[in-house]
Amino acid sequence: MSAPIRVGTRASVLATTQSGHVADMIREQLGREVELVEVRTDGDRSQAAGTPLAEAGGVGVFVAALRDALVAGEVDVAVHSLKDIPTYPTPGITLAAVPVREDPRDVVVARDGLTLGELPVGSRVGTGSPRRVAQLEALGLGLDLVGVRGNVDTRIGKVRSGEYDAVVLARAGLARIGRLDEVTEVLDPLQVLPAPGQGALAIECRSDDPLLAELVALEDPATRAAVDAERAVLATLEGGCTAPIGALADVVEGEDGEELWVRAVALSPDGALSVRMSASGTPADAVGVGTRLAGEMLADGAGDLDQQHDQQDQPQLEPEQVRNA
Ligand SMILES: NCc1[nH]cc(CCC(=O)O)c1CC(=O)O
């Protein structure tokens, strides 16, 4: 009888829900015992103490804290939102599995059940993500985009209190914590492409842990191919530009078997300029499809989008590393 698998989790509602979900999968699909181990960070403490903390800005800290606990052998598995982890590899840690993902789209939670298009010009819409800001600006609705900090509950609270008219969030986060009923609009990826990896979970373990071979059973191959392609787009574009990036891939059944389709956009921070492209290939070549697509985007000027193109007030944006949050 082997020891329980220790799954590391952060204290937030979203994090414990995600880790709990993975713990259930390990119990049910691997038949192993699981123990949830809370990994506290300075970020969690300062938030508990009431200090405003950018969830997006703190993400690097949270990912790092879980990974530290993993490498130190305090936990055996770390669960993250895939979109929050960097594209480059981390020594000693392997992305063991990516389970079936939630609906990856962004959503609106607005006052009075409104959609973005129904909000009057000048309405205050909260988001701290440059990717969302640029794509929302590009819609030309005349919205006043303002930075928003804090966890999902805090963000929606700003709509309920009347401070903001709406906030834009990942549907997946709301789905996981059971608050989909508060969504007033699901944004079509034709207008707003999600962050690479949005809606997917990353299950990490130590690269030398035999557990790695077991965890692979939790992987959904179609999700893995899609997020591998999206992250290849991001990794390639990151090398050539700092513009906000959206990317979304899916695997569909074609005439000759499975096909992988990828759409991506890179925008100037104010959304005035963008390079938008799509590509397709096989799921087995996911990284190649994403890399080539990004290469074509760079050839089409995606590397020259970094400057601001008009001088309106911009919300306080989060650090560059989370520009796609
Ligand atoms: N940027 C923070 C973050 N990281 C993961 C999610 C939601 C869950 C997911 O996308 O998988 C969120 C909140 C949001 O963007 O609304």
The ligand as an SDF file (V2000), in Angstrom:
LIG
                    3D

 16 16  0  0  0  0  0  0  0  0999 V2000
   -5.7790   35.5960  -14.8340 N   0  0  0  0  0  0  0  0  0  0  0  0
   -6.0980   34.8570  -13.6550 C   0  0  0  0  0  0  0  0  0  0  0  0
   -6.8220   33.5880  -13.9560 C   0  0  0  0  0  0  0  0  0  0  0  0
   -6.1660   32.4350  -14.1700 N   0  0  0  0  0  0  0  0  0  0  0  0
   -7.0710   31.4600  -14.4730 C   0  0  0  0  0  0  0  0  0  0  0  0
   -8.3250   32.0210  -14.4520 C   0  0  0  0  0  0  0  0  0  0  0  0
   -9.5970   31.3270  -14.7470 C   0  0  0  0  0  0  0  0  0  0  0  0
   -9.5020   29.8610  -15.0820 C   0  0  0  0  0  0  0  0  0  0  0  0
   -8.9140   29.5490  -16.4260 C   0  0  0  0  0  0  0  0  0  0  0  0
   -8.8890   30.3890  -17.3460 O   0  0  0  0  0  0  0  0  0  0  0  0
   -8.5010   28.3970  -16.6040 O   0  0  0  0  0  0  0  0  0  0  0  0
   -8.1910   33.3670  -14.0940 C   0  0  0  0  0  0  0  0  0  0  0  0
   -9.2700   34.3690  -13.8820 C   0  0  0  0  0  0  0  0  0  0  0  0
   -9.7300   35.0590  -15.1410 C   0  0  0  0  0  0  0  0  0  0  0  0
   -8.9530   35.2450  -16.0820 O   0  0  0  0  0  0  0  0  0  0  0  0
  -10.9120   35.4670  -15.1740 O   0  0  0  0  0  0  0  0  0  0  0  0
  1  2  1  0
  2  3  1  0
  3  4  1  0
  3 12  2  0
  4  5  1  0
  5  6  2  0
  6  7  1  0
  6 12  1  0
  7  8  1  0
  8  9  1  0
  9 10  2  0
  9 11  1  0
 12 13  1  0
 13 14  1  0
 14 15  2  0
 14 16  1  0
M  END
$$$$
